[in-house]
């Protein structure tokens, strides 16, 4: 139905209000990152501007270490999701295995479960069998790193294993949906033709299936990586020591510090926004359609 001019203005106004409210926090972070220390006080915008906080966001010891940690955690979770996502998507689209619809629903379930619930669930796991027993066993044999990776609380916890698992579980739906979309757009007869010409399962997968859905895999991997880099709930709960802080936990800690802490934290937030923007544009370009279309059931 074509709206009248008044109806169009009314509809546009409703969307404009929602967009304005959604953009306001982002605008505040951007302005704070460009403001000198103490330079934004009792005024609508800062009286002076600076870009030195962006350099501090890439050189501050806590910020540098957290970015390095986040890159490690996010890359590992992306690799895990790439393998699991392709396997799940292939079972859903190309097979008639019983329970594949249930598998699809379970893969999408992390979108509905709050991150804090998952994070506290992982904390609770480490307090019960077998993790305390494994930590004691590894510690008795001098494997301190493995013992640390079995605990989130304690004297020397190393949350890398649980953070990678948490990131992978939380972002698995993105890679599953993008891969499912790619497989549904390619004909299964091509695989049958390859098998008919003598190719085994491995060669068919490597020479036929993967090249056809490469763009979908890359797009899904980009989404997994960028969202894992900016994961908040799991990072705040699971990372307890400064040496293991991810990027979002470092932003939280910097914001609580006096002096230039809030401004460096804002600059790190702006870098995160830039990463997310580039990732979303790249993923949409690779998929060749609107990004939201991959979540249609």
C-alpha angles and dihedrals in degrees: 000000000000112000124221120245091266092049092050092051091048093051092046090049092054092052091044092055092050093047092047092052091046094049097047097082090048091050090050092053092048093049092046090052090055095046123096117239105287091358097117106066130134093346136099092239132008116280091222133027136215139175097202092104090066089059089047090052088061098040107036108110094233092045094048093049093047093050090051091049093047091050090053095046094044095048092049092048090048091054091049092048093046091058097040094040094053092046093049093044092050091051090049098048108026104035138058095218113154112251096026091127089053088049089053091051093048091050089055095044095091088069089065098042115083115242092233090058091053092045095052088044090059090047090053091049092059091055095061139051130336101015100063089047092048091048091051091047094050092044091052090054094047096253095135096165093054091045090052092050090059093063137055097187125043139070099312111010122175109199096184095109094048094042091052091048092046093048091047094049094046094050100036093101091064096057092040094053095044091048092046089052090052094048092047090054093053124070119247088213089077089064091048090051091052091050090047090055091055104268115142124224094269094050092045090052093046100041103032115018103038097047090052095053099033092112091053092048092049092047092050091046091052090053092048092049097047096044090046090052089056099037109139113177099052092040095054095048105035101041107074103158126063094232090062099042115135120217097270093049089051090052089052093049094044091051090057093053123094123243117022095353097104091046094051089045089053091050090051088051090053090051087052091051090051091051091050093047094050091046095050092047091048093048092048091049093050093048091048093219142061110307094228091061092077090067095058112114 
